[in-house]
């Protein structure tokens, strides 16, 4: 088997795994979820970032828009863009 074919198979398996995990995760209510649930449901969010989201929410109140999340240290517009479909507010 050629290296290119193996690389293609690995890429396909990886993509399938990512899509299935994302589909299983569903949406997370960013205003009620704990850090563990946020960490599980959102992509490219570390446990530290998930804890920062919860701490920010506890200090400043509920998030009302996706843009509010960018005020949390460690959360940028790109992270919000990748998770737009995974975030619920109520």
Secondary structure, 3 states (H helix, E strand, C coil): CCHHHHHHHHHHHHHHHHHHHHHHHCCEECCCCCHHHHHHHCCCCCHHHHHHHHHHHHHHCCCCCHHHHCCCCCCCHHHHHHHHHHEECC
